[in-house]
């Protein structure tokens, strides 16, 4: 089976800061897909513990259900990332919505890519 990028958002950055308990964003893949990896480009001078939830439905803007994966991104030393950090999803993970939630009240994300078939 050929692996392909299902979604790639390239923006200056996504930044959530302030009153939120924990910063998060949700990707809508448009239809249910079999997924194998999530690649992210967060601010590179911080360590983030990211909780990833994959689901068929959303509630309050977030993918519904239990956390699918927890992924920790290393401190790369500089603010802007130079590579995508890969988070391997459990075999057989499928869904339409992918929510990525930070362990902090802020998150600067330079890009995200979901891979699968």
Secondary structure by P-SEA (a helix, b strand, c coil): ccccccbbbbccbbbbbcccccccccccccccccccbbbbbcccccccbbbbbbccccccccccccccbbbbbcccccccccbbbbbbccccccccbbbbbbcccbbbbcccccccc
